[in-house]
């Protein structure tokens, strides 16, 4: 059974940093894509980052508003994907989710509906 567990959310001031973790079980990260999505109150869920390792090559995608501030990475020894978030802004406040899809290439066309398996989410709050 595929399971994803996010952690690392919290409350930080504007300009601060957080590192989110997405611990995977029931599968290994090889040939899987992990997407990071967020949903703020009253807003639709949006993709912010995606990382996939297919055939030994790693592909990443970042949404424009987080490019240069967020970095996704994978630790295969821990079967965990991380989202390092720097220079956080109040508009980054949301519940953050990770999601998994097998043999999927991350791109600008990635959508939440492409990912069948989801974690429970972790709250990130950035205050000004």
Steps between C-alpha positions, in 0.01 A plus 500: 500500500636839397525740793634854514555689824586870497669678787697814567232764478485783749467871564783724383551872435524640151846428362535184705559142390341161546580155371207273431544124488294244313575151629392231256415138575358217296720593204848630426570838347669351194285572194251696707411867493420690817303816455467772759170685506348760728155626577427827673159575658246584233738418217545207268781252551806596297821324412820658624773245428553155362794261495529169323780253444451294187767263373759658726435856381333761720241744370372797695243768443421812702208735473609853415410656835729259690780462246829597659356473851384137523712194429380140480739214567489126554679280753473147367658350813212641705240472222413860575454810289567844641380847410739765625316830514704818541408868503145411591225753443156537660346391170673163543265427790306184419464132574773322308449152358725251330365258243644206307469365149692215340716562193399860460703789363455826685427797277314827477197295397492295820164511676371370831268261314808323361591376849295217654664477842510783753623576847295663772659844470700726730418860587742779412426845639714802416431822688615848405 
